[in-house]
């Protein structure tokens, strides 16, 4: 088994790109936890309108090698290794509900 086959999806994450180009990743059990953490942290220097308009957000997941992957990449990894333990999956995007 190659190293890439050992990669697991660990948790939900949101990758944000701030207006100055800085990248931050917020992790949580569900994407709602990530959104709350993002809003809590960014609200120290931005209001909610600024967060919604000027921050680029991508929902995805963290892997066991600490890499952020989007929902599509996550579904490929999740399905390839049967991480769902034969629970039915549908579509081509992974959702946090599929993890637990």
Residue pairs with C-beta under 8 A, 6 or more apart in sequence:
5 80
5 81
6 64
7 63
7 64
7 65
7 67
7 77
7 81
8 63
8 64
8 77
8 81
8 83
9 61
9 62
9 63
9 64
9 69
9 74
9 77
9 78
9 83
9 94
9 99
10 61
10 62
10 63
10 64
11 27
11 28
11 29
11 61
11 62
11 99
12 27
12 28
12 29
12 30
12 31
12 33
12 34
12 59
12 60
12 61
12 62
12 96
12 99
13 25
13 26
13 27
13 28
13 34
13 59
13 60
13 61
13 62
13 68
14 25
14 26
14 31
14 34
14 35
14 38
14 57
14 58
14 59
14 60
15 23
15 24
15 25
15 57
15 58
15 60
15 68
16 23
16 24
16 25
16 26
16 38
16 42
16 55
16 56
16 57
16 58
17 23
17 55
17 56
18 24
18 42
18 54
18 55
19 54
19 55
24 38
24 41
25 62
25 68
26 34
26 35
26 37
26 38
26 41
27 34
27 37
27 62
28 34
28 36
28 37
29 96
29 100
30 96
30 97
31 59
31 96
34 59
38 51
38 57
39 48
39 51
42 51
42 55
43 51
46 54
46 55
58 70
59 70
59 71
60 68
60 69
60 70
60 71
60 73
60 74
61 68
61 69
61 71
61 74
61 94
61 96
62 68
62 69
63 69
63 74
63 77
69 77
71 93
71 94
71 95
72 92
72 93
72 94
74 93
74 94
75 89
75 91
75 92
75 93
75 94
77 83
78 84
78 89
78 94
78 98
79 89
84 98
87 98
89 98
